[in-house]
Amino acid sequence: MPYDPPDDDLALLLEWRNGNRAAGQALVRRYYQELFDYLCNKLNGNTDLAAELCQQVALVIVRRRDDIVADFRAYLYGTARIKLYEHFRHELPSPEEGSSRLLDPAHGAFSVM
């Protein structure tokens, strides 16, 4: 008999915490496409990276499911935001790289051009 998940996220979360793996799968599936689209949008359409970050978010949710207190969706998106920040933080140039791009104040605008 197929699993018929409840509509309430917290009810699903409680079932998942009590050992019902199907409830956890249903909860993650409920938001996967929405989360993927959100991440894809923030990553300028990079579907491979969006899928990778979705997997990272899902892993955090699985490991930290007992920490979710009130709103599963808010926790999910908060985790996704953190993963996005981590990604963008690694994309920033290091201070050494950034300093080589700075203009020398001794040169005037015409000499730089």
N, CA, C and O atoms as CSV, one atom per row, in Angstrom:
chain,resi,resn,atom,element,x,y,z
A,1,MET,N,N,0.842,-1.178,0.000
A,1,MET,CA,C,0.000,0.000,0.000
A,1,MET,C,C,0.890,1.245,0.000
A,1,MET,O,O,1.762,1.367,0.860
A,2,PRO,N,N,0.688,2.186,-0.958
A,2,PRO,CA,C,1.525,3.384,-1.040
A,2,PRO,C,C,1.289,4.309,0.159
A,2,PRO,O,O,0.208,4.335,0.748
A,3,TYR,N,N,2.313,5.049,0.491
A,3,TYR,CA,C,2.252,5.976,1.615
A,3,TYR,C,C,1.448,7.201,1.206
A,3,TYR,O,O,1.721,7.808,0.171
A,4,ASP,N,N,0.462,7.565,2.013
A,4,ASP,CA,C,-0.357,8.756,1.782
A,4,ASP,C,C,0.046,9.810,2.817
A,4,ASP,O,O,-0.429,9.780,3.953
A,5,PRO,N,N,0.924,10.744,2.424
A,5,PRO,CA,C,1.456,11.689,3.406
A,5,PRO,C,C,0.417,12.719,3.836
A,5,PRO,O,O,-0.440,13.106,3.042
A,6,PRO,N,N,0.489,13.165,5.090
A,6,PRO,CA,C,-0.393,14.239,5.534
A,6,PRO,C,C,-0.011,15.552,4.862
A,6,PRO,O,O,1.113,15.708,4.384
A,7,ASP,N,N,-0.942,16.487,4.827
A,7,ASP,CA,C,-0.674,17.790,4.212
A,7,ASP,C,C,0.222,18.669,5.073
A,7,ASP,O,O,0.928,19.531,4.551
A,8,ASP,N,N,0.202,18.464,6.359
A,8,ASP,CA,C,0.937,19.295,7.304
A,8,ASP,C,C,2.417,18.896,7.358
A,8,ASP,O,O,2.742,17.736,7.611
A,9,ASP,N,N,3.306,19.860,7.120
A,9,ASP,CA,C,4.747,19.594,7.147
A,9,ASP,C,C,5.207,19.089,8.509
A,9,ASP,O,O,6.022,18.170,8.593
A,10,LEU,N,N,4.681,19.691,9.577
A,10,LEU,CA,C,5.132,19.280,10.910
A,10,LEU,C,C,4.697,17.856,11.247
A,10,LEU,O,O,5.416,17.130,11.933
A,11,ALA,N,N,3.526,17.460,10.766
A,11,ALA,CA,C,3.088,16.074,10.980
A,11,ALA,C,C,4.025,15.116,10.253
A,11,ALA,O,O,4.397,14.074,10.794
A,12,LEU,N,N,4.401,15.464,9.038
A,12,LEU,CA,C,5.359,14.642,8.289
A,12,LEU,C,C,6.706,14.600,9.001
A,12,LEU,O,O,7.335,13.547,9.108
A,13,LEU,N,N,7.132,15.752,9.482
A,13,LEU,CA,C,8.402,15.825,10.181
A,13,LEU,C,C,8.404,14.938,11.429
A,13,LEU,O,O,9.385,14.245,11.703
A,14,LEU,N,N,7.321,14.964,12.170
A,14,LEU,CA,C,7.219,14.116,13.369
A,14,LEU,C,C,7.257,12.634,13.008
A,14,LEU,O,O,7.904,11.838,13.689
A,15,GLU,N,N,6.561,12.271,11.933
A,15,GLU,CA,C,6.598,10.868,11.482
A,15,GLU,C,C,8.019,10.475,11.086
A,15,GLU,O,O,8.482,9.378,11.397
A,16,TRP,N,N,8.698,11.382,10.399
A,16,TRP,CA,C,10.070,11.132,9.957
A,16,TRP,C,C,10.982,10.944,11.168
A,16,TRP,O,O,11.795,10.019,11.202
A,17,ARG,N,N,10.847,11.813,12.149
A,17,ARG,CA,C,11.653,11.696,13.371
A,17,ARG,C,C,11.404,10.376,14.095
A,17,ARG,O,O,12.294,9.837,14.753
A,18,ASN,N,N,10.177,9.866,13.963
A,18,ASN,CA,C,9.815,8.608,14.621
A,18,ASN,C,C,10.161,7.379,13.783
A,18,ASN,O,O,9.726,6.270,14.089
A,19,GLY,N,N,10.943,7.582,12.729
A,19,GLY,CA,C,11.457,6.446,11.973
A,19,GLY,C,C,10.771,6.154,10.652
A,19,GLY,O,O,11.152,5.199,9.974
A,20,ASN,N,N,9.778,6.935,10.258
A,20,ASN,CA,C,9.089,6.704,8.998
A,20,ASN,C,C,9.864,7.389,7.865
A,20,ASN,O,O,9.695,8.584,7.621
A,21,ARG,N,N,10.704,6.626,7.187
A,21,ARG,CA,C,11.529,7.174,6.099
A,21,ARG,C,C,10.698,7.703,4.947
A,21,ARG,O,O,11.087,8.669,4.290
A,22,ALA,N,N,9.554,7.075,4.697
A,22,ALA,CA,C,8.681,7.532,3.613
A,22,ALA,C,C,8.178,8.954,3.886
A,22,ALA,O,O,8.000,9.742,2.956
A,23,ALA,N,N,7.954,9.275,5.148
A,23,ALA,CA,C,7.520,10.626,5.506
A,23,ALA,C,C,8.628,11.631,5.207
A,23,ALA,O,O,8.352,12.720,4.703
A,24,GLY,N,N,9.858,11.287,5.505
A,24,GLY,CA,C,10.989,12.165,5.198
A,24,GLY,C,C,11.154,12.367,3.707
A,24,GLY,O,O,11.398,13.482,3.246
A,25,GLN,N,N,11.021,11.285,2.953
A,25,GLN,CA,C,11.127,11.390,1.497
A,25,GLN,C,C,10.005,12.254,0.933
A,25,GLN,O,O,10.231,13.062,0.033
A,26,ALA,N,N,8.802,12.084,1.461
A,26,ALA,CA,C,7.662,12.884,0.995
A,26,ALA,C,C,7.877,14.356,1.306
A,26,ALA,O,O,7.537,15.215,0.492
A,27,LEU,N,N,8.434,14.657,2.466
A,27,LEU,CA,C,8.676,16.036,2.862
A,27,LEU,C,C,9.726,16.693,1.975
A,27,LEU,O,O,9.546,17.833,1.546
A,28,VAL,N,N,10.795,16.006,1.701
A,28,VAL,CA,C,11.837,16.559,0.836
A,28,VAL,C,C,11.326,16.700,-0.592
A,28,VAL,O,O,11.576,17.717,-1.239
A,29,ARG,N,N,10.614,15.692,-1.091
A,29,ARG,CA,C,10.044,15.762,-2.447
A,29,ARG,C,C,9.065,16.915,-2.594
A,29,ARG,O,O,8.972,17.518,-3.663
A,30,ARG,N,N,8.342,17.222,-1.542
A,30,ARG,CA,C,7.337,18.289,-1.576
A,30,ARG,C,C,7.973,19.620,-1.975
A,30,ARG,O,O,7.341,20.428,-2.655
A,31,TYR,N,N,9.199,19.849,-1.564
A,31,TYR,CA,C,9.833,21.150,-1.796
A,31,TYR,C,C,11.010,21.107,-2.760
A,31,TYR,O,O,11.600,22.149,-3.045
A,32,TYR,N,N,11.363,19.945,-3.266
A,32,TYR,CA,C,12.572,19.840,-4.085
A,32,TYR,C,C,12.520,20.736,-5.317
A,32,TYR,O,O,13.449,21.514,-5.538
A,33,GLN,N,N,11.473,20.653,-6.119
A,33,GLN,CA,C,11.412,21.432,-7.356
A,33,GLN,C,C,11.395,22.928,-7.063
A,33,GLN,O,O,12.058,23.709,-7.744
A,34,GLU,N,N,10.641,23.316,-6.054
A,34,GLU,CA,C,10.582,24.728,-5.653
A,34,GLU,C,C,11.969,25.222,-5.230
A,34,GLU,O,O,12.393,26.311,-5.618
A,35,LEU,N,N,12.658,24.424,-4.442
A,35,LEU,CA,C,13.994,24.785,-3.979
A,35,LEU,C,C,14.985,24.814,-5.144
A,35,LEU,O,O,15.810,25.723,-5.239
A,36,PHE,N,N,14.901,23.829,-6.017
A,36,PHE,CA,C,15.773,23.782,-7.191
A,36,PHE,C,C,15.577,25.032,-8.042
A,36,PHE,O,O,16.553,25.649,-8.469
A,37,ASP,N,N,14.324,25.409,-8.293
A,37,ASP,CA,C,14.045,26.603,-9.094
A,37,ASP,C,C,14.593,27.863,-8.430
A,37,ASP,O,O,15.148,28.731,-9.102
A,38,TYR,N,N,14.437,27.962,-7.117
A,38,TYR,CA,C,14.954,29.102,-6.354
A,38,TYR,C,C,16.473,29.206,-6.517
A,38,TYR,O,O,17.000,30.274,-6.828
A,39,LEU,N,N,17.168,28.084,-6.302
A,39,LEU,CA,C,18.617,28.087,-6.405
A,39,LEU,C,C,19.073,28.354,-7.835
A,39,LEU,O,O,20.027,29.099,-8.058
A,40,CYS,N,N,18.404,27.756,-8.784
A,40,CYS,CA,C,18.742,27.957,-10.192
A,40,CYS,C,C,18.620,29.439,-10.565
A,40,CYS,O,O,19.461,29.977,-11.285
A,41,ASN,N,N,17.587,30.076,-10.078
A,41,ASN,CA,C,17.390,31.501,-10.328
A,41,ASN,C,C,18.522,32.320,-9.722
A,41,ASN,O,O,19.041,33.228,-10.371
A,42,LYS,N,N,18.908,32.017,-8.501
A,42,LYS,CA,C,19.977,32.748,-7.818
A,42,LYS,C,C,21.345,32.491,-8.453
A,42,LYS,O,O,22.259,33.303,-8.312
A,43,LEU,N,N,21.482,31.373,-9.146
A,43,LEU,CA,C,22.749,30.983,-9.763
A,43,LEU,C,C,22.752,31.233,-11.268
A,43,LEU,O,O,23.525,30.618,-12.003
A,44,ASN,N,N,21.893,32.133,-11.722
A,44,ASN,CA,C,21.828,32.528,-13.134
A,44,ASN,C,C,21.634,31.355,-14.082
A,44,ASN,O,O,22.236,31.302,-15.155
A,45,GLY,N,N,20.785,30.412,-13.673
A,45,GLY,CA,C,20.436,29.302,-14.548
A,45,GLY,C,C,21.403,28.133,-14.533
A,45,GLY,O,O,21.267,27.227,-15.355
A,46,ASN,N,N,22.363,28.118,-13.638
A,46,ASN,CA,C,23.334,27.020,-13.571
A,46,ASN,C,C,22.655,25.816,-12.911
A,46,ASN,O,O,22.646,25.693,-11.686
A,47,THR,N,N,22.092,24.941,-13.727
A,47,THR,CA,C,21.316,23.811,-13.217
A,47,THR,C,C,22.179,22.781,-12.487
A,47,THR,O,O,21.736,22.179,-11.509
A,48,ASP,N,N,23.406,22.579,-12.961
A,48,ASP,CA,C,24.291,21.607,-12.299
A,48,ASP,C,C,24.630,22.058,-10.879
A,48,ASP,O,O,24.598,21.263,-9.940
A,49,LEU,N,N,24.951,23.334,-10.738
A,49,LEU,CA,C,25.284,23.856,-9.416
A,49,LEU,C,C,24.046,23.895,-8.521
A,49,LEU,O,O,24.135,23.621,-7.324
A,50,ALA,N,N,22.891,24.235,-9.099
A,50,ALA,CA,C,21.642,24.237,-8.324
A,50,ALA,C,C,21.342,22.836,-7.797
A,50,ALA,O,O,20.940,22.680,-6.644
A,51,ALA,N,N,21.532,21.827,-8.628
A,51,ALA,CA,C,21.303,20.441,-8.197
A,51,ALA,C,C,22.277,20.050,-7.088
A,51,ALA,O,O,21.887,19.395,-6.122
A,52,GLU,N,N,23.537,20.448,-7.223
A,52,GLU,CA,C,24.542,20.150,-6.200
A,52,GLU,C,C,24.173,20.809,-4.872
A,52,GLU,O,O,24.259,20.175,-3.820
A,53,LEU,N,N,23.764,22.077,-4.915
A,53,LEU,CA,C,23.391,22.768,-3.679
A,53,LEU,C,C,22.117,22.175,-3.084
A,53,LEU,O,O,21.976,22.124,-1.862
A,54,CYS,N,N,21.189,21.728,-3.925
A,54,CYS,CA,C,19.980,21.045,-3.420
A,54,CYS,C,C,20.374,19.796,-2.636
A,54,CYS,O,O,19.810,19.516,-1.578
A,55,GLN,N,N,21.334,19.056,-3.154
A,55,GLN,CA,C,21.798,17.859,-2.462
A,55,GLN,C,C,22.450,18.212,-1.128
A,55,GLN,O,O,22.256,17.517,-0.131
A,56,GLN,N,N,23.223,19.294,-1.118
A,56,GLN,CA,C,23.852,19.730,0.125
A,56,GLN,C,C,22.801,20.159,1.158
A,56,GLN,O,O,22.926,19.855,2.344
A,57,VAL,N,N,21.774,20.863,0.697
A,57,VAL,CA,C,20.686,21.287,1.591
A,57,VAL,C,C,19.967,20.061,2.137
A,57,VAL,O,O,19.693,19.983,3.335
A,58,ALA,N,N,19.662,19.110,1.272
A,58,ALA,CA,C,18.968,17.893,1.711
A,58,ALA,C,C,19.795,17.144,2.757
A,58,ALA,O,O,19.245,16.620,3.726
A,59,LEU,N,N,21.094,17.096,2.565
A,59,LEU,CA,C,21.966,16.425,3.529
A,59,LEU,C,C,21.909,17.111,4.899
A,59,LEU,O,O,21.857,16.442,5.931
A,60,VAL,N,N,21.920,18.430,4.902
A,60,VAL,CA,C,21.809,19.172,6.167
A,60,VAL,C,C,20.463,18.886,6.820
A,60,VAL,O,O,20.395,18.670,8.031
A,61,ILE,N,N,19.397,18.882,6.033
A,61,ILE,CA,C,18.054,18.640,6.567
A,61,ILE,C,C,17.977,17.241,7.195
A,61,ILE,O,O,17.402,17.071,8.271
A,62,VAL,N,N,18.547,16.264,6.531
A,62,VAL,CA,C,18.531,14.899,7.076
A,62,VAL,C,C,19.289,14.849,8.394
A,62,VAL,O,O,18.817,14.266,9.370
A,63,ARG,N,N,20.456,15.460,8.416
A,63,ARG,CA,C,21.283,15.417,9.631
A,63,ARG,C,C,20.701,16.239,10.776
A,63,ARG,O,O,20.897,15.901,11.944
A,64,ARG,N,N,19.985,17.319,10.449
A,64,ARG,CA,C,19.527,18.250,11.478
A,64,ARG,C,C,18.014,18.240,11.674
A,64,ARG,O,O,17.465,19.185,12.241
A,65,ARG,N,N,17.338,17.203,11.224
A,65,ARG,CA,C,15.870,17.191,11.275
A,65,ARG,C,C,15.315,17.346,12.688
A,65,ARG,O,O,14.198,17.836,12.855
A,66,ASP,N,N,16.065,16.942,13.700
A,66,ASP,CA,C,15.599,17.098,15.076
A,66,ASP,C,C,15.682,18.539,15.559
A,66,ASP,O,O,15.077,18.885,16.573
A,67,ASP,N,N,16.425,19.388,14.843
A,67,ASP,CA,C,16.551,20.798,15.218
A,67,ASP,C,C,15.426,21.662,14.663
A,67,ASP,O,O,15.247,22.800,15.097
A,68,ILE,N,N,14.668,21.133,13.713
A,68,ILE,CA,C,13.591,21.910,13.091
A,68,ILE,C,C,12.422,21.946,14.066
A,68,ILE,O,O,11.902,20.905,14.468
A,69,VAL,N,N,12.015,23.159,14.442
A,69,VAL,CA,C,11.028,23.290,15.494
A,69,VAL,C,C,9.643,23.627,14.952
A,69,VAL,O,O,8.672,22.947,15.283
A,70,ALA,N,N,9.536,24.657,14.131
A,70,ALA,CA,C,8.202,25.135,13.788
A,70,ALA,C,C,7.884,25.104,12.302
A,70,ALA,O,O,6.806,24.656,11.912
A,71,ASP,N,N,8.796,25.566,11.475
A,71,ASP,CA,C,8.477,25.763,10.060
A,71,ASP,C,C,9.534,25.078,9.191
A,71,ASP,O,O,10.640,25.591,9.023
A,72,PHE,N,N,9.182,23.924,8.648
A,72,PHE,CA,C,10.119,23.154,7.831
A,72,PHE,C,C,10.576,23.949,6.619
A,72,PHE,O,O,11.766,23.977,6.306
A,73,ARG,N,N,9.642,24.593,5.938
A,73,ARG,CA,C,9.971,25.351,4.722
A,73,ARG,C,C,10.950,26.481,5.029
A,73,ARG,O,O,11.899,26.697,4.275
A,74,ALA,N,N,10.732,27.198,6.117
A,74,ALA,CA,C,11.636,28.289,6.500
A,74,ALA,C,C,13.026,27.741,6.815
A,74,ALA,O,O,14.028,28.350,6.442
A,75,TYR,N,N,13.094,26.619,7.487
A,75,TYR,CA,C,14.378,25.993,7.803
A,75,TYR,C,C,15.079,25.569,6.511
A,75,TYR,O,O,16.287,25.752,6.362
A,76,LEU,N,N,14.319,25.007,5.593
A,76,LEU,CA,C,14.856,24.571,4.307
A,76,LEU,C,C,15.457,25.748,3.540
A,76,LEU,O,O,16.585,25.667,3.053
A,77,TYR,N,N,14.707,26.835,3.435
A,77,TYR,CA,C,15.195,27.995,2.693
A,77,TYR,C,C,16.321,28.717,3.428
A,77,TYR,O,O,17.215,29.273,2.788
A,78,GLY,N,N,16.293,28.719,4.744
A,78,GLY,CA,C,17.408,29.285,5.499
A,78,GLY,C,C,18.683,28.517,5.235
A,78,GLY,O,O,19.750,29.109,5.077
A,79,THR,N,N,18.580,27.206,5.186
A,79,THR,CA,C,19.733,26.354,4.880
A,79,THR,C,C,20.208,26.609,3.453
A,79,THR,O,O,21.411,26.670,3.200
A,80,ALA,N,N,19.272,26.757,2.525
A,80,ALA,CA,C,19.645,27.032,1.129
A,80,ALA,C,C,20.377,28.370,1.018
A,80,ALA,O,O,21.354,28.482,0.278
A,81,ARG,N,N,19.911,29.381,1.748
A,81,ARG,CA,C,20.586,30.676,1.732
A,81,ARG,C,C,22.022,30.561,2.246
A,81,ARG,O,O,22.944,31.152,1.683
A,82,ILE,N,N,22.193,29.803,3.306
A,82,ILE,CA,C,23.542,29.608,3.852
A,82,ILE,C,C,24.434,28.931,2.814
A,82,ILE,O,O,25.585,29.328,2.630
A,83,LYS,N,N,23.910,27.916,2.140
A,83,LYS,CA,C,24.693,27.227,1.104
A,83,LYS,C,C,25.035,28.171,-0.046
A,83,LYS,O,O,26.131,28.098,-0.602
A,84,LEU,N,N,24.102,29.059,-0.408
A,84,LEU,CA,C,24.385,30.054,-1.450
A,84,LEU,C,C,25.491,31.000,-0.999
A,84,LEU,O,O,26.413,31.281,-1.764
A,85,TYR,N,N,25.409,31.492,0.233
A,85,TYR,CA,C,26.433,32.394,0.757
A,85,TYR,C,C,27.790,31.702,0.754
A,85,TYR,O,O,28.794,32.304,0.372
A,86,GLU,N,N,27.828,30.449,1.173
A,86,GLU,CA,C,29.092,29.707,1.170
A,86,GLU,C,C,29.651,29.613,-0.248
A,86,GLU,O,O,30.847,29.804,-0.466
A,87,HIS,N,N,28.779,29.319,-1.202
A,87,HIS,CA,C,29.221,29.218,-2.597
A,87,HIS,C,C,29.790,30.547,-3.082
A,87,HIS,O,O,30.878,30.587,-3.656
A,88,PHE,N,N,29.057,31.633,-2.852
A,88,PHE,CA,C,29.503,32.935,-3.339
A,88,PHE,C,C,30.754,33.413,-2.602
A,88,PHE,O,O,31.588,34.102,-3.189
A,89,ARG,N,N,30.891,33.061,-1.348
A,89,ARG,CA,C,32.084,33.431,-0.589
A,89,ARG,C,C,33.319,32.776,-1.212
A,89,ARG,O,O,34.386,33.388,-1.264
A,90,HIS,N,N,33.178,31.544,-1.680
A,90,HIS,CA,C,34.307,30.854,-2.312
A,90,HIS,C,C,34.585,31.387,-3.709
A,90,HIS,O,O,35.679,31.196,-4.241
A,91,GLU,N,N,33.610,32.052,-4.305
A,91,GLU,CA,C,33.774,32.606,-5.643
A,91,GLU,C,C,34.494,33.956,-5.638
A,91,GLU,O,O,35.001,34.388,-6.673
A,92,LEU,N,N,34.544,34.626,-4.481
A,92,LEU,CA,C,35.191,35.933,-4.397
A,92,LEU,C,C,36.691,35.787,-4.601
A,92,LEU,O,O,37.289,34.794,-4.187
A,93,PRO,N,N,37.298,36.784,-5.243
A,93,PRO,CA,C,38.753,36.709,-5.391
A,93,PRO,C,C,39.427,36.883,-4.036
A,93,PRO,O,O,38.912,37.573,-3.156
A,94,SER,N,N,40.569,36.256,-3.884
A,94,SER,CA,C,41.318,36.400,-2.633
A,94,SER,C,C,41.862,37.820,-2.557
A,94,SER,O,O,41.947,38.490,-3.586
A,95,PRO,N,N,42.231,38.297,-1.383
A,95,PRO,CA,C,42.780,39.653,-1.274
A,95,PRO,C,C,44.007,39.860,-2.162
A,95,PRO,O,O,44.212,40.953,-2.689
A,96,GLU,N,N,44.822,38.819,-2.330
A,96,GLU,CA,C,46.002,38.942,-3.188
A,96,GLU,C,C,45.592,39.169,-4.640
A,96,GLU,O,O,46.191,39.988,-5.337
A,97,GLU,N,N,44.568,38.441,-5.096
A,97,GLU,CA,C,44.105,38.605,-6.471
A,97,GLU,C,C,43.477,39.975,-6.667
A,97,GLU,O,O,43.712,40.638,-7.677
A,98,GLY,N,N,42.682,40.389,-5.703
A,98,GLY,CA,C,41.976,41.658,-5.809
A,98,GLY,C,C,42.917,42.844,-5.811
A,98,GLY,O,O,42.641,43.831,-6.492
A,99,SER,N,N,44.028,42.791,-5.070
A,99,SER,CA,C,44.945,43.926,-4.988
A,99,SER,C,C,45.679,44.137,-6.300
A,99,SER,O,O,46.085,45.261,-6.597
A,100,SER,N,N,45.860,43.093,-7.091
A,100,SER,CA,C,46.558,43.260,-8.357
A,100,SER,C,C,45.700,44.002,-9.371
A,100,SER,O,O,46.219,44.510,-10.365
A,101,ARG,N,N,44.418,44.069,-9.139
A,101,ARG,CA,C,43.522,44.752,-10.069
A,101,ARG,C,C,43.335,46.223,-9.715
A,101,ARG,O,O,42.758,46.978,-10.499
A,102,LEU,N,N,43.810,46.636,-8.555
A,102,LEU,CA,C,43.639,48.024,-8.139
A,102,LEU,C,C,44.537,48.933,-8.961
A,102,LEU,O,O,45.638,48.546,-9.352
A,103,LEU,N,N,44.062,50.136,-9.217
A,103,LEU,CA,C,44.854,51.102,-9.962
A,103,LEU,C,C,45.878,51.744,-9.038
A,103,LEU,O,O,45.629,51.949,-7.850
A,104,ASP,N,N,47.006,52.047,-9.596
A,104,ASP,CA,C,48.041,52.741,-8.846
A,104,ASP,C,C,47.663,54.218,-8.785
A,104,ASP,O,O,47.527,54.859,-9.827
A,105,PRO,N,N,47.491,54.773,-7.579
A,105,PRO,CA,C,47.058,56.170,-7.478
A,105,PRO,C,C,48.083,57.153,-8.035
A,105,PRO,O,O,47.744,58.311,-8.276
A,106,ALA,N,N,49.319,56.725,-8.245
A,106,ALA,CA,C,50.337,57.606,-8.800
A,106,ALA,C,C,50.106,57.879,-10.287
A,106,ALA,O,O,50.591,58.873,-10.826
A,107,HIS,N,N,49.374,57.001,-10.934
A,107,HIS,CA,C,49.101,57.180,-12.353
A,107,HIS,C,C,47.818,57.974,-12.546
A,107,HIS,O,O,46.839,57.777,-11.825
A,108,GLY,N,N,47.831,58.839,-13.490
A,108,GLY,CA,C,46.625,59.591,-13.799
A,108,GLY,C,C,45.672,58.755,-14.635
A,108,GLY,O,O,46.033,57.668,-15.086
A,109,ALA,N,N,44.473,59.246,-14.842
A,109,ALA,CA,C,43.461,58.532,-15.601
A,109,ALA,C,C,43.923,58.256,-17.028
A,109,ALA,O,O,43.641,57.183,-17.562
A,110,PHE,N,N,44.621,59.191,-17.653
A,110,PHE,CA,C,45.024,58.983,-19.036
A,110,PHE,C,C,46.124,57.944,-19.159
A,110,PHE,O,O,46.151,57.185,-20.128
A,111,SER,N,N,47.031,57.898,-18.194
A,111,SER,CA,C,48.110,56.900,-18.275
A,111,SER,C,C,47.587,55.496,-18.016
A,111,SER,O,O,48.130,54.524,-18.542
A,112,VAL,N,N,46.543,55.383,-17.213
A,112,VAL,CA,C,45.944,54.064,-16.949
A,112,VAL,C,C,45.233,53.568,-18.187
A,112,VAL,O,O,45.268,52.374,-18.486
A,113,MET,N,N,44.586,54.470,-18.914
A,113,MET,CA,C,43.840,54.085,-20.106
A,113,MET,C,C,44.805,53.714,-21.194
A,113,MET,O,O,44.386,53.355,-22.294
